[in-house]
Amino acid sequence: MRRSASTASTPGGLTATLTIRNLPEETRRALKARAAEHNRPMEAEVRAILEESLVPAPDFVTNWVNVVVDLEGDFHLPPRSKPREVDLS
């Protein structure tokens, strides 16, 4: 069994160390291969995986607004029709 440790800087300049025990060899090999694909050390790959998985995804509306803003255009809505009559009897 291998033990892996990772050190990361925090916004305040402090470092945090994470030790992962009992990491299966197959997982370590896959992590090493993924890190090589991204041309970075395994530690940097682990940091990237954690950051990507823990940052909340923007909600649909925020994402949609960002797309419209990026297109530098307006989203034109058709004119509204008159409301339908409702029978509450």
Secondary structure by P-SEA (a helix, b strand, c coil): cbbbbbbbbccccbbbbbbbccccaaaaaaaaaaaaaacccaaaaaaaaaaaaacccccaaaaaaaaaaaacccccccccccccccccc
